[in-house]
Amino acid sequence: MEALISNYWWVLVALLCIILYKYILRFLFGMVIVPEDRIGLITKKFVLLGSDRELPDGRIIAIRGEAGFQGKTLAPGLYFGMWFWQYSVTMEQFTIIPEGKIGLIMAKDGSEIPTGNILGQKVESDNFQDAVKFLENGGQRGRQTAYITSGSYRINTMLFQVSVTDMIRIQESMVGIVTTLDGLPIEANQIAGKLVEGHNNFQDFDAFIKHGGNRGLQPQVILAGSYNLNPWAIQLEEIPMTEIAIGYVGVVISFIGKEGDDLTGVDFKHGNIVARGSKGVWLEPLGPGKYPINKYIMKVELVPTTNLVLNWASARSEAHNLDKNLSTITVRSKDGFPFNLDVAQIIHVPTTEAPKVIARFGNMVNLVSQVLEPTIGNYFRNSAQGSDVIAFLSTRKERQESAKEHIRKVLDEYNVNAVDTLIGDIVPPESLMKTLTDRKIAEEQKVTYETQKQAQETRQGMEKETAIADMQKDIVKAQQSVEIAERTASATVKKSEGDAAGVKLAVGAEAEATKMRAHAEAEATKARAQADSEAIKLRASAEAEQISLTGSAEAGKILAVGKSTAEAYELAVKALGGENFTRYKITEELSKGNVKLIPDVLIGGNGGNHGGSAMDGLLGLKLMELMDPHARKEVVAVAEIVETKPKPKKDNINP
């Protein structure tokens, strides 16, 4: 029984050990288990050994083993030696920053923030997850310039307090104006801090402080987008962008910057106009568009560059509202009558002159009230005092041209172009208008009476003539009967004369036609004869021309051949000698005519004298002619050649 009870107790002890193992291990070995989604915050109750038993004055976080809240934390895992009687371990969840949020950090311990600053500067501490490193690196207590973005962090909440806030979002067509809450004081005579680069739109505020950024209004603005901005360091105001419509320019007046040199010269004495970036009115205006202008350091005055119409009329005003305070001009004439007139003035401000207008007047409203309104009003008042109402009305065109020229000269001095001056309605006093109306009505009635009188006189004459016309009916009827008879007789005579004239005209026409046909035939015959004569003349002329040209060509040819033959003969004579050339040509001509130089039959006499031989030759020649007539011609030719050959002298020796 005792053994059974003993076993029962051992089983109970084992079950208790299994159930309470954490506490047992914690008691025996100082074991601590930190879950995966937790961080262990340690509090040291006392120090057994060592000299550093107490925290320095003013500190609440121990980083060197002192008793108190420990800077070191336990990450998820298993730890030993954390005896419960010496250490207290608190499990805290991770610090989670959702999307679209940032975590602002306030340190409960650290160095003192320097006088004049309100935020602790950033030190290396693994995004505030290493409290020991934060304190060792000189981290300052209080609100921190640095922040943590979306994610999970092992933050020691005994040292750091985390506040979650939204990211800053600037909408489209908007601009963010920044005012910093920490930094160096703004320089004297300035209303905004100096421009600092390298801080990524104020998202790295420590870089802003490091580069000498000033607290207060900043010249740099933030455009549309999402930004991680520390609201403890920055205040942001979202305003619409400055829009300059088409037909306008924006003259910039800067309230910050260095004092720039005046760019207008000595002739312009109404304020300084400076280069872009300097304090004052900028020389270069902004064109149509949208601009991220900081309204606290710059002012943009819109100046219309199109033709601007200003109405001095109580019932009419333009969309620009520059003439909303203008009203109908009341003037007094020379004869003491007051009357009203409406005036419209068209002006134009050149783009390059817009800065001068703003530098002189400040805005377009002042230009209208200080220059245009008194100039135009006084001109027409002075002009009306030199004339009565009726004369003013009748000379409206001339006064309008005079006003245009006068106002143009005045506005040229203010860098404004006067395009045109127009006089609208002129409203004379009612009493004067009634008098003029009555006078006009009386004049018109007089004309009416005269017209009616003339009408009555005309009517009387018409009635008299009507009565006379009625009495003349019978006379006219008789006269018409006589006239009808006369015209009937005349018609009969005319008809007879017409018939005779018709016959005469028919005969004459036939004769004329015959004459014209004969004349036409004669003309045709004459024309054909002339045509044939002309054709023969042309053919004869052509043939004569052809013969002339052919003869000229043959003559030229013969002349050329003869000339060339003569030149050839002359050269041959020079080369062969006269006698030899003669022999050569005789031989050549004989050969061309196929003349036989040696006859087939030679007849000769026995005697030695020439007479006998000749007779014998003639007899022989006759005999040959009877036998062959052709042979005679050859013999005669030979005989002629022999006879014409010169006889040699006796003293010459033949070769």
C-alpha positions in Angstrom: 0.0 0.0 0.0 2.8 2.3 0.9 4.5 1.5 -2.3 1.4 2.3 -4.3 1.0 5.6 -2.5 4.7 6.4 -3.2 4.3 5.7 -6.9 1.3 7.9 -6.9 3.2 10.8 -5.5 6.0 10.4 -8.0 3.5 10.4 -10.9 1.9 13.5 -9.4 5.3 15.2 -9.1 6.1 14.2 -12.7 2.8 15.7 -13.9 3.5 18.9 -12.0 7.0 19.1 -13.4 5.6 18.7 -16.9 3.0 21.4 -16.3 5.2 23.8 -14.4 8.4 23.1 -16.3 8.9 26.8 -17.2 8.7 27.9 -13.7 10.9 25.1 -12.5 13.5 25.8 -15.1 13.3 29.5 -14.4 13.8 28.8 -10.7 16.6 26.3 -11.2 18.4 27.7 -14.2 17.0 31.2 -14.8 15.6 30.2 -18.1 13.5 32.6 -20.1 11.8 31.9 -23.4 10.9 34.9 -25.6 8.2 34.1 -28.3 8.7 34.9 -31.9 6.4 38.0 -31.9 7.7 39.4 -28.6 10.7 41.3 -27.2 11.9 40.9 -23.7 12.3 44.0 -21.6 14.6 43.5 -18.6 14.5 45.1 -15.2 17.5 44.4 -12.9 16.5 44.4 -9.3 19.9 44.6 -7.7 23.6 44.1 -8.3 25.5 41.4 -6.3 29.0 42.2 -7.5 30.7 45.2 -9.0 31.1 48.9 -8.3 28.4 50.2 -10.7 25.5 49.4 -8.5 23.5 52.6 -9.1 22.6 54.6 -12.2 24.2 58.0 -12.7 22.1 61.0 -11.7 19.4 61.8 -14.3 19.5 58.5 -16.0 16.7 55.9 -16.0 18.1 53.3 -18.4 21.1 51.1 -17.4 23.6 50.3 -20.1 26.5 49.0 -17.9 24.8 46.4 -15.7 23.4 48.9 -13.1 20.2 48.1 -11.4 17.1 49.4 -13.0 15.6 49.3 -16.5 18.1 47.7 -18.8 18.9 49.1 -22.2 19.6 45.7 -23.6 16.5 43.7 -24.7 15.9 40.0 -25.4 15.1 39.0 -28.9 12.9 36.0 -29.6 14.8 32.9 -28.3 15.9 30.9 -25.2 18.0 32.5 -22.5 19.5 31.2 -19.2 20.8 32.9 -16.1 17.9 35.3 -15.8 17.2 34.4 -12.2 13.8 35.6 -11.2 14.9 37.0 -7.9 17.4 39.3 -9.7 15.8 39.9 -13.1 12.2 40.7 -14.2 11.5 40.1 -17.8 8.4 41.7 -19.5 7.2 40.4 -22.8 6.2 43.2 -25.2 4.9 43.0 -28.8 6.9 44.3 -31.7 6.3 47.9 -32.6 4.4 47.8 -36.0 4.1 50.8 -38.2 1.3 50.3 -40.8 1.6 51.3 -44.5 1.1 55.0 -45.1 2.2 55.8 -41.5 5.4 56.8 -39.8 6.5 56.4 -36.2 7.6 59.4 -34.2 10.1 58.7 -31.5 10.4 60.3 -28.1 13.4 59.2 -26.0 12.9 59.1 -22.2 16.6 59.1 -21.5 19.7 60.5 -23.0 21.8 63.6 -23.2 20.4 67.1 -22.8 19.2 68.8 -26.0 21.3 71.9 -26.6 19.8 75.2 -25.7 17.8 76.6 -28.6 17.0 73.3 -30.1 13.7 71.4 -29.5 14.5 68.0 -31.2 17.1 65.4 -30.5 19.6 64.8 -33.3 19.8 61.5 -35.0 22.4 59.0 -33.8 23.2 55.5 -35.0 20.9 53.1 -33.2 19.6 50.6 -35.8 16.3 52.6 -36.1 16.0 52.9 -32.3 16.2 49.1 -31.9 19.5 49.3 -30.0 18.9 51.4 -26.9 22.4 50.8 -25.6 24.0 52.1 -28.8 21.6 55.1 -28.8 22.8 56.1 -25.3 26.4 55.4 -25.9 26.4 57.4 -29.1 25.1 60.5 -27.4 21.4 60.2 -28.2 19.4 63.0 -26.7 16.3 62.7 -24.6 13.1 64.2 -25.9 11.4 64.3 -29.3 13.7 63.0 -32.1 14.2 64.4 -35.6 14.4 60.8 -36.9 11.4 58.6 -37.4 10.7 55.0 -38.4 8.8 54.1 -41.5 6.3 51.2 -42.1 7.5 47.9 -40.8 8.1 45.8 -37.5 10.7 47.0 -35.0 12.1 45.6 -31.7 11.7 48.9 -29.8 12.6 49.1 -26.1 9.5 50.9 -24.9 11.1 51.6 -21.5 13.4 54.0 -23.4 11.4 55.0 -26.4 7.8 56.0 -26.8 6.4 55.6 -30.3 3.6 57.7 -31.8 2.1 56.7 -35.1 1.0 59.4 -37.5 0.0 59.7 -41.2 2.4 60.4 -44.1 1.9 63.8 -45.7 0.3 63.9 -49.1 0.2 66.9 -51.4 -2.6 66.9 -53.9 -2.3 67.7 -57.6 -2.1 71.4 -58.6 -1.3 72.1 -54.9 1.9 73.2 -53.3 3.1 72.7 -49.7 4.5 75.7 -47.8 7.0 74.6 -45.1 7.7 76.1 -41.8 10.5 74.4 -39.8 10.3 74.3 -36.0 14.0 73.7 -35.3 17.3 75.0 -36.7 19.3 78.2 -36.7 17.6 81.6 -36.3 16.7 83.4 -39.5 19.2 86.1 -40.6 18.4 89.7 -39.8 16.2 91.6 -42.3 14.9 88.4 -43.7 11.5 86.8 -43.3 12.4 83.3 -44.4 15.4 81.0 -44.0 18.1 80.5 -46.5 17.8 77.8 -49.2 19.3 74.5 -48.1 19.9 71.5 -50.4 20.4 67.8 -49.7 17.5 67.1 -47.3 15.2 65.3 -49.7 12.2 67.7 -49.4 12.7 68.0 -45.6 12.3 64.2 -45.1 15.9 64.1 -43.8 15.6 66.8 -41.2 19.0 66.0 -39.7 20.6 66.8 -43.0 18.7 70.1 -43.0 20.1 70.9 -39.6 23.6 69.8 -40.5 23.7 72.1 -43.6 22.7 75.1 -41.5 19.0 75.3 -42.1 17.0 78.0 -40.3 13.9 77.6 -38.3 10.8 79.3 -39.6 9.4 80.0 -43.0 11.3 78.2 -45.8 11.7 79.5 -49.4 11.5 75.9 -50.7 8.1 74.4 -51.3 7.0 70.8 -51.7 5.2 69.7 -54.8 2.5 67.1 -55.3 3.3 63.6 -53.9 3.6 61.6 -50.6 6.3 62.5 -48.1 7.6 61.2 -44.8 7.6 64.4 -42.8 8.1 64.7 -39.1 5.3 66.9 -37.8 7.4 67.7 -34.7 10.0 69.3 -37.0 7.8 70.7 -39.9 4.5 72.4 -40.2 3.0 72.2 -43.7 0.3 74.4 -45.3 -1.2 73.2 -48.6 -2.3 75.9 -51.0 -3.2 76.0 -54.7 -0.5 76.6 -57.3 -0.4 80.1 -58.8 -2.0 80.0 -62.2 -1.4 82.6 -64.9 -4.0 82.6 -67.5 -3.4 83.1 -71.3 -3.3 86.8 -72.1 -1.6 87.6 -68.8 1.9 87.7 -67.4 2.8 87.5 -63.7 5.2 90.1 -62.3 7.0 88.6 -59.3 7.6 90.7 -56.2 10.1 88.8 -54.0 10.3 89.6 -50.3 13.5 87.6 -49.7 16.9 87.5 -51.2 19.9 89.8 -51.5 19.5 93.4 -52.5 20.0 93.3 -56.2 21.2 96.0 -58.6 18.6 98.1 -60.4 18.3 97.0 -64.0 16.1 99.9 -65.3 18.8 102.6 -65.5 18.7 106.2 -64.3 15.6 107.2 -66.4 13.2 105.1 -64.3 13.0 106.5 -60.8 9.9 104.7 -59.4 11.5 101.7 -57.8 14.2 99.1 -58.4 13.7 96.3 -60.8 16.1 93.4 -60.1 17.2 90.1 -61.5 15.5 86.8 -60.6 16.4 85.6 -57.1 17.0 89.1 -55.7 14.7 91.0 -53.4 12.3 93.3 -55.2 10.4 93.4 -58.5 11.8 90.8 -61.0 12.7 92.0 -64.5 11.5 88.9 -66.1 7.7 88.2 -65.7 6.2 84.8 -65.7 4.3 83.6 -68.7 1.0 81.7 -68.8 1.1 78.5 -66.8 1.0 77.1 -63.2 3.8 77.9 -60.8 4.6 76.6 -57.2 4.8 80.0 -55.6 5.3 80.5 -51.9 2.8 83.2 -51.2 4.5 84.2 -48.0 7.8 85.1 -49.6 6.6 86.1 -53.1 3.7 87.9 -54.6 2.6 87.6 -58.2 0.7 90.5 -59.7 -1.2 89.6 -62.9 -0.9 92.1 -65.7 -3.1 91.6 -68.8 -1.1 91.8 -72.0 -4.1 91.8 -74.4 -6.1 94.9 -75.2 -7.9 96.0 -72.0 -11.2 97.8 -72.2 -12.2 100.2 -69.3 -15.7 101.5 -69.2 -16.7 104.8 -67.6 -20.3 103.7 -67.5 -22.5 102.9 -64.5 -24.3 100.0 -66.1 -21.4 98.2 -67.7 -18.2 96.5 -66.4 -15.7 94.1 -68.0 -14.8 90.6 -66.7 -11.5 91.8 -65.3 -13.4 94.1 -62.9 -10.7 96.8 -63.1 -13.4 99.2 -64.0 -15.9 98.2 -61.4 -15.4 101.5 -59.5 -15.6 103.6 -62.7 -18.9 105.4 -63.4 -20.4 107.7 -66.0 -18.6 111.0 -66.2 -20.6 114.1 -65.3 -19.4 117.4 -67.0 -20.7 121.0 -67.1 -20.9 122.9 -70.4 -20.0 126.5 -71.1 -23.6 127.6 -70.8 -23.9 126.0 -67.4 -25.8 122.8 -68.2 -24.5 119.6 -66.6 -24.7 116.4 -68.7 -23.4 112.8 -68.6 -21.3 110.9 -71.1 -20.1 107.3 -71.2 -16.4 106.8 -72.2 -14.5 103.6 -73.1 -10.7 103.5 -73.0 -8.7 100.7 -74.6 -5.2 100.2 -73.2 -2.4 97.7 -73.7 0.5 96.9 -71.4 3.5 95.4 -73.2 5.0 92.3 -71.6 8.4 93.9 -71.3 6.8 97.0 -69.6 4.7 95.1 -67.1 7.4 95.0 -64.3 7.8 98.8 -64.7 4.0 99.3 -64.3 3.9 97.1 -61.2 7.1 98.8 -59.8 5.4 102.2 -60.3 1.9 101.5 -59.1 2.0 98.2 -57.3 -1.0 96.6 -59.2 -3.3 97.3 -62.1 -6.1 98.6 -59.9 -3.8 101.5 -58.7 -3.0 102.2 -62.4 -6.6 102.7 -63.1 -7.5 104.7 -60.0 -4.3 106.8 -59.9 -3.8 107.6 -63.6 -6.6 106.6 -66.0 -9.6 107.7 -63.9 -8.4 111.3 -63.2 -6.7 111.8 -66.6 -9.8 110.9 -68.6 -12.3 112.5 -66.3 -10.5 115.8 -66.1 -9.9 115.9 -69.8 -13.6 115.6 -70.7 -14.6 118.1 -67.9 -12.1 120.7 -69.3 -13.2 120.0 -72.8 -16.9 120.4 -71.9 -16.3 123.8 -70.2 -15.2 125.3 -73.5 -18.3 124.5 -75.4 -22.1 124.5 -75.0 -24.1 121.3 -75.1 -25.3 121.5 -78.6 -21.8 122.3 -80.0 -20.4 119.4 -77.9 -22.9 117.0 -79.4 -22.3 118.2 -82.9 -18.4 117.9 -82.6 -18.4 114.5 -81.0 -16.0 113.0 -83.6 -13.4 115.7 -83.4 -13.5 115.6 -79.6 -13.0 111.9 -79.6 -9.9 112.2 -81.8 -8.5 115.0 -79.6 -9.1 112.9 -76.5 -7.3 109.9 -78.0 -4.2 111.9 -78.8 -4.1 113.6 -75.4 -4.6 110.4 -73.4 -2.0 108.6 -75.6 0.7 111.1 -74.7 -0.2 110.9 -71.0 -0.1 107.1 -70.8 3.2 106.9 -72.7 4.8 108.4 -69.7 3.5 105.5 -67.5 4.7 102.7 -69.9 1.2 102.0 -71.1 -0.1 102.1 -74.7 -3.4 103.9 -75.3 -5.0 102.0 -78.2 -8.2 104.0 -78.6 -10.6 106.4 -76.8 -14.3 106.1 -77.5 -17.2 108.4 -76.5 -20.4 106.5 -75.9 -23.8 107.9 -75.0 -24.0 111.7 -74.3 -27.0 112.5 -72.1 -27.8 116.2 -72.0 -30.0 117.6 -69.1 -33.7 116.8 -69.4 -34.9 120.4 -69.3 -32.6 121.3 -72.2 -33.6 118.3 -74.1 -37.3 119.3 -73.6 -36.7 122.8 -75.0 -34.8 121.4 -77.9 -37.5 118.9 -78.5 -40.3 121.5 -78.4 -38.3 123.7 -80.8 -37.8 120.8 -83.1 -41.5 119.9 -82.9 -42.4 123.5 -83.8 -40.1 123.5 -86.7 -41.5 120.2 -87.9 -45.1 121.5 -87.5 -44.3 124.6 -89.5 -43.0 122.4 -92.3 -46.1 120.3 -92.0 -48.4 123.4 -92.3 -46.5 124.5 -95.4 -46.8 121.1 -96.9 -50.6 121.0 -96.1 -51.0 124.4 -97.7 -49.3 123.3 -100.8 -51.5 120.2 -100.8 -54.7 122.3 -100.6 -53.6 124.6 -103.4 -52.8 121.6 -105.5 -56.2 120.1 -104.7 -58.0 123.3 -105.8 -56.1 123.3 -109.1 -56.9 119.7 -109.6 -60.7 120.2 -109.1 -60.7 123.1 -111.6 -59.0 121.1 -114.2 -61.4 118.3 -113.5 -64.4 120.5 -114.2 -62.8 121.8 -117.4 -62.2 118.2 -118.4 -65.8 117.3 -117.8 -67.0 120.2 -120.1 -64.7 119.2 -122.8 -66.1 115.7 -123.2 -68.4 116.6 -126.2 -65.7 118.7 -127.8 -63.3 115.9 -127.5 -65.8 113.5 -128.9 -66.4 115.6 -132.0 -62.8 116.2 -132.5 -62.2 112.5 -132.2 -64.9 111.8 -134.9 -63.2 114.2 -137.3 -59.9 112.8 -136.5 -61.2 109.2 -137.1 -62.5 110.2 -140.6 -59.3 111.9 -141.5 -57.3 108.9 -140.3 -59.6 106.5 -142.3 -59.0 108.5 -145.5 -55.4 108.7 -144.7 -55.3 105.0 -144.1 -56.8 104.3 -147.5 -54.3 106.6 -149.3 -51.5 105.0 -147.3 -52.7 101.6 -148.2 -52.6 102.5 -151.9 -49.2 104.0 -151.6 -48.1 101.0 -149.7 -49.3 98.6 -152.4 -47.5 100.6 -155.1 -44.4 100.9 -153.0 -44.6 97.1 -152.4 -44.7 96.4 -156.2 -41.9 98.9 -156.7 -39.8 97.3 -154.0 -40.4 93.8 -155.4 -39.2 94.8 -158.9 -36.3 96.7 -157.5 -35.4 93.8 -155.3 -35.4 91.4 -158.2 -33.2 93.7 -160.3 -30.9 94.2 -157.4 -30.7 90.4 -156.9 -29.9 89.9 -160.6 -27.2 92.6 -160.4 -25.7 91.1 -157.3 -25.6 87.6 -158.8 -23.9 89.0 -162.0 -21.5 90.9 -159.8 -20.8 87.8 -157.7 -20.1 85.7 -160.8 -17.7 88.4 -162.2 -15.9 88.6 -158.9 -15.6 84.8 -158.7 -14.2 84.7 -162.3 -11.8 87.5 -161.5 -10.7 85.8 -158.3 -10.1 82.5 -160.1 -8.1 84.2 -162.8 -6.0 86.0 -160.2 -5.5 82.7 -158.4 -4.4 81.0 -161.6 -2.1 83.9 -162.5 -0.6 83.9 -159.1 -0.1 80.1 -159.2 1.6 80.4 -162.7 3.7 83.2 -161.4 4.8 81.2 -158.4 5.6 78.1 -160.5 7.7 80.2 -163.0 9.4 81.9 -160.1 10.2 78.6 -158.5 11.5 77.1 -161.8 13.6 80.2 -162.5 15.0 80.0 -159.0 15.7 76.3 -159.6 17.4 76.9 -162.9 19.4 79.8 -161.4 20.6 77.7 -158.5 21.4 74.7 -160.9 23.3 77.0 -163.2 25.2 78.6 -160.4 26.1 75.2 -159.1 27.2 73.9 -162.6 29.2 77.1 -163.1 30.8 76.8 -159.8 31.6 73.2 -160.5 33.1 74.0 -164.0 35.1 76.9 -162.5 36.4 74.7 -159.7 37.3 71.8 -162.2 38.9 74.2 -164.6 40.8 75.9 -161.9 42.1 72.6 -160.5 42.9 71.4 -164.1 44.8 74.6 -164.8 46.7 74.3 -161.6 47.5 70.6 -162.4 48.6 71.6 -166.0 50.8 74.4 -164.6 52.4 72.0 -162.2 52.8 69.3 -165.0 54.4 71.9 -167.3 56.8 72.9 -164.6 57.7 69.3 -164.0 57.9 67.9 -167.6 58.6 71.0 -169.7 56.3 72.5 -172.2 57.2 70.4 -175.2 57.1 67.1 -173.3 53.8 68.0 -171.7 52.3 68.7 -175.2 53.5 65.3 -176.4 52.1 63.7 -173.4 48.7 65.2 -173.7 48.5 64.4 -177.5 49.3 60.8 -176.7 46.7 60.8 -173.9 44.0 62.2 -176.1 44.7 59.8 -178.9 44.5 56.9 -176.5 41.2 58.1 -175.1 39.7 58.3 -178.7 41.1 54.8 -179.7 42.9 56.4 -182.7 45.5 54.1 -184.2 48.9 55.8 -184.5 50.2 53.2 -186.9 47.8 52.4 -189.8 47.1 48.9 -190.8 48.1 49.9 -194.5 50.8 52.3 -195.3 50.8 53.7 -198.9 53.9 55.3 -200.1 55.3 56.5 -203.5 58.5 55.6 -205.4 59.6 59.1 -206.2 61.6 61.1 -203.8 59.7 64.4 -204.2 56.9 65.3 -202.0 54.4 65.9 -204.7 54.5 62.4 -206.1 54.3 60.9 -202.7 51.2 63.0 -201.8 49.4 62.0 -204.9 50.1 58.4 -204.3 48.9 58.7 -200.8 45.6 60.3 -201.9 45.0 57.7 -204.4 45.6 55.0 -201.9 43.4 56.7 -199.4 40.5 56.9 -201.8 41.0 53.3 -202.6 40.8 52.4 -198.9 37.7 54.6 -198.4 36.0 52.5 -201.1 37.1 49.4 -199.4 36.4 50.5 -195.7 35.1 54.0 -194.8 36.3 53.7 -191.2 39.9 53.0 -192.2 39.9 56.3 -194.1 39.2 58.3 -190.9 42.1 56.8 -189.2 44.4 57.4 -192.1 43.3 61.1 -192.3 43.9 61.6 -188.7 47.4 60.2 -189.0 48.0 62.4 -192.0 46.8 65.5 -190.2 49.0 64.7 -187.3 52.0 64.2 -189.6 51.2 67.5 -191.5 50.9 69.5 -188.3 54.1 68.3 -186.8 56.8 71.0 -187.2 59.6 70.2 -189.5 63.1 70.0 -188.0 65.7 72.5 -189.1 68.5 71.3 -191.2 71.1 72.2 -188.7 69.4 70.2 -186.0 70.5 66.7 -185.4 67.6 64.3 -184.5 68.3 62.1 -181.6 
